[in-house]
Amino acid sequence: MLSDYAPLTVDIMIIDEHIQTKKCTIIKNSEEEKNFLAELIETIKGLNTELISSKEILEQIVKQLTNNMEKIWFKHSKIVDITKHSKLW
């Protein structure tokens, strides 16, 4: 007896994935958080947004803000281990 079925093969690719084991964090309601926010507010207040006359100038201001925010974040944050009980978000 002949069959109407064709054999079916499925390839499943398994990709190696890097699992992060550490993260930078600032503890809520800590002195570090207060200092981070105070410094961030001063940085934002210090931005000269009055002379934004082109897309390029806006991009420069955004890059400057991003760089300053990263510096402030790393200045006030600390590296902690991620465990299976960690809250990531």
Secondary structure by P-SEA (a helix, b strand, c coil): ccccccbbbbbbbbbbbbbbcbbbbbccccaaaaaaaaaaaaaaaaccccccccaaaaaaaaaaaaaaaaaaaaacbbbbbbccccccc
